[in-house]
């Protein structure tokens, strides 16, 4: 049975995001006051705080956020990265963006798929796969690792293009994720999960997300029946990979929904 190491790795990403959220939400506790019977050890007068410093920092952050949104409104995409590393160019924080042309859809997907950070990403996935000896037909050693790395890179690239460029261009659907950015945790989580099944068209209407569901299925079939080991070329295996990819993309959308909040808190600190 073909194993997808991305399933485990994405849970690590989500766990890291929740940890960052929890850590950034904690406030630094003030030092305990001295007991009445114990005088303060310091006789120096307290330094006067600069009240303009926090206001200046908040102003700079607000200006940077406004500049980022204005750039998204002009280009239709972003320069953001999940955890400051993984490409997140199809996530926007405003709905006031122009529709993407066919060329723009292919360009932004290619930009993310061939980003240099993808090399260590797929190298990690290949290492997980080799350690668990998934798809034994690849063998072990350097040759087996090379095949797994190539397969992981091809799997991700094919799926990215089918769900983000090819089918969105044919079906005139919008491959971008629009962050909700408001509401309770569960409301926003439900919104992010729902974007797997509901998307926008290029004209701004709501539509079933054929690009994601059908694109992930097409990518799973192409990769399984072309360059993966012959023993894994079965319908049940293809369906398993398809389901795993949908689950991975769903979890990724949840991370994308909350990442801007995490990013702002980290930059504030």
C-alpha positions in Angstrom: 0.0 0.0 0.0 1.4 3.4 -1.0 2.1 5.6 2.0 2.0 9.3 2.0 4.5 10.8 4.5 2.8 14.2 4.0 0.0 13.0 6.3 2.3 12.8 9.3 4.3 15.9 8.4 1.2 18.1 8.0 0.2 17.2 11.6 3.5 18.4 12.7 2.9 21.7 11.0 -0.5 22.1 12.6 0.9 21.2 16.0 3.6 23.8 15.6 1.1 26.5 14.6 -1.1 25.8 17.6 2.0 25.9 19.8 3.0 29.3 18.4 -0.6 30.6 18.9 -0.6 29.4 22.5 2.8 30.8 23.2 2.2 34.2 21.6 -1.1 34.5 23.5 0.6 34.2 26.9 1.4 37.5 28.6 4.5 38.0 30.6 3.6 37.9 34.2 4.6 41.0 36.2 7.2 40.5 38.9 5.7 39.8 42.4 5.5 42.8 44.6 7.7 42.9 47.7 6.2 41.8 51.0 5.4 44.7 53.4 8.0 43.3 55.9 10.7 43.1 53.2 11.8 46.4 51.8 12.8 46.6 48.2 16.4 45.8 47.5 16.8 48.6 45.0 17.0 52.2 46.1 17.2 53.6 42.5 14.1 55.4 41.3 12.2 53.6 38.5 13.0 54.7 35.0 10.3 56.6 33.3 8.7 54.7 30.4 8.5 56.2 27.0 4.7 56.2 26.2 5.4 57.0 22.6 7.3 53.7 21.9 4.4 51.3 21.9 2.3 53.7 19.8 5.2 54.0 17.3 5.5 50.2 17.0 1.7 49.8 16.6 1.8 52.5 13.9 4.6 50.8 12.0 2.8 47.4 12.2 -0.5 49.0 10.9 1.4 50.7 8.1 3.1 47.4 7.1 -0.2 45.5 7.1 -1.9 48.2 5.1 1.0 48.1 2.6 0.7 44.3 2.3 -3.0 44.4 1.6 -2.6 47.2 -1.0 0.0 45.1 -2.7 -2.4 42.1 -2.7 -5.1 44.3 -4.2 -2.8 45.3 -7.0 -1.2 42.0 -7.9 -4.0 39.5 -6.8 -1.5 37.4 -4.9 0.8 37.7 -1.9 4.4 37.2 -1.0 3.6 35.5 2.3 5.2 32.3 3.6 3.8 29.8 6.1 6.1 29.9 9.2 8.2 32.4 7.1 9.4 29.5 4.9 6.8 27.6 2.9 5.3 29.5 -0.1 1.8 30.8 0.7 1.3 33.0 -2.4 -2.3 32.1 -3.1 -3.6 33.2 0.3 -5.0 36.7 0.5 -6.3 38.7 3.4 -8.8 40.9 1.4 -11.5 40.2 -1.1 -10.8 43.3 -3.1 -8.4 41.6 -5.5 -8.6 41.4 -9.3 -9.3 38.0 -10.9 -6.3 36.0 -12.0 -5.6 35.4 -15.7 -4.6 32.0 -17.0 -1.0 33.1 -17.2 -1.1 34.4 -13.7 -2.5 31.2 -12.3 0.3 29.1 -13.9 3.0 31.7 -13.0 2.1 31.8 -9.3 1.8 28.0 -9.0 5.2 27.6 -10.8 6.7 30.1 -8.4 5.6 28.2 -5.4 6.3 24.7 -6.7 9.9 25.5 -7.7 10.7 27.6 -4.8 14.2 26.6 -3.3 12.6 25.8 0.0 10.8 22.9 -1.6 14.0 21.0 -1.9 14.5 20.4 1.9 10.7 20.0 2.2 10.6 17.1 -0.2 13.9 15.8 1.1 12.3 15.5 4.5 9.3 13.7 3.1 11.6 11.3 1.2 13.5 10.6 4.4 10.3 9.7 6.3 9.2 7.4 3.4 12.6 5.7 3.3 12.8 5.3 7.1 9.4 3.5 7.0 10.3 1.6 3.8 7.1 2.7 2.1 6.8 1.6 -1.5 9.5 -1.2 -1.1 9.8 -1.3 -4.9 12.1 1.8 -4.7 14.6 -0.2 -2.6 16.9 1.3 0.0 20.2 3.2 -0.1 21.0 6.3 -2.1 19.2 5.0 -5.2 16.0 4.3 -3.3 16.2 7.7 -1.6 16.7 9.4 -4.9 13.6 7.7 -6.4 11.5 8.7 -3.3 12.7 12.3 -3.5 11.9 12.5 -7.2 8.5 10.9 -6.6 7.6 13.2 -3.7 8.7 16.3 -5.8 6.7 15.1 -8.8 3.6 14.2 -6.7 3.5 17.7 -5.1 4.2 19.6 -8.3 1.6 17.7 -10.3 -1.1 18.2 -7.6 -0.2 21.9 -7.3 -0.6 22.5 -11.0 -3.9 20.5 -11.4 -5.6 22.1 -8.4 -4.1 25.6 -8.7 -3.6 26.2 -12.4 -4.9 23.6 -14.9 -8.4 23.0 -13.7 -8.9 26.5 -12.4 -8.1 27.8 -15.9 -10.3 25.3 -17.7 -13.3 25.8 -15.2 -12.7 29.5 -14.6 -12.4 29.0 -10.9 -10.3 31.0 -8.4 -7.5 29.0 -6.8 -6.9 31.5 -4.0 -7.7 31.1 -0.4 -9.5 34.1 1.1 -8.7 34.4 4.8 -11.9 35.1 6.9 -9.9 36.7 9.7 -12.8 37.2 12.1 -15.2 35.2 14.3 -14.6 32.4 16.8 -12.0 29.7 16.5 -14.5 27.1 15.5 -16.3 29.4 13.0 -13.1 30.1 11.2 -12.0 26.5 11.3 -15.3 25.5 9.8 -14.9 28.2 7.1 -11.4 26.9 6.2 -12.6 23.3 6.0 -15.5 24.3 3.8 -13.2 25.9 1.2 -12.2 22.4 0.1 -15.7 21.9 -1.2 -16.7 25.5 -2.0 -14.7 28.0 -4.0 -15.1 31.2 -6.0 -15.3 31.5 -9.7 -13.3 34.1 -11.6 -16.4 36.3 -11.6 -16.8 36.1 -7.8 -19.7 33.6 -7.6 -19.7 30.5 -5.3 -19.2 27.1 -6.9 -18.4 23.6 -5.9 -14.6 23.2 -5.8 -14.1 20.9 -8.8 -10.5 22.1 -9.1 -9.6 20.7 -5.7 -11.6 17.5 -5.6 -11.1 16.5 -9.2 -7.6 17.9 -9.5 -6.3 16.0 -6.5 -7.9 12.8 -8.0 -6.4 13.3 -11.4 -2.9 14.0 -9.8 -3.2 10.8 -7.7 -4.1 8.7 -10.8 -1.3 10.2 -13.0 1.4 9.8 -10.4 0.3 6.3 -9.3 0.0 4.8 -12.8 3.1 6.4 -14.3 6.3 6.5 -12.1 5.4 4.7 -8.9 6.3 1.0 -8.4 4.1 -1.4 -10.3 2.9 -3.2 -7.1 1.3 0.1 -6.0 -0.6 0.7 -9.2 -4.1 -0.2 -8.0 -7.4 1.6 -7.8 -7.6 1.2 -4.0 -4.1 2.7 -3.6 -5.0 5.6 -5.9 -8.2 6.3 -3.9 -6.1 6.2 -0.7 -3.7 8.7 -2.0 -6.5 10.9 -3.2 -8.2 10.9 0.2 -4.9 11.6 1.9 -4.2 14.5 -0.3 -7.7 16.0 0.3 -7.1 15.6 4.1 -3.7 17.3 3.8 -5.0 20.2 1.8 -7.9 20.6 4.3 -5.5 20.8 7.2 -3.3 23.2 5.3 -6.2 25.6 4.7 -6.9 25.6 8.5 -3.3 26.6 9.1 -3.5 29.3 6.4 -6.6 30.8 8.0 -4.8 31.4 11.4 -1.3 32.0 10.1 -1.8 35.8 9.5 -2.8 36.1 13.2 0.2 34.1 14.3 2.5 36.1 12.1 1.2 39.5 13.4 1.7 38.4 17.0 5.2 37.2 16.4 6.2 40.4 14.6 4.6 42.4 17.5 6.8 40.6 20.0 
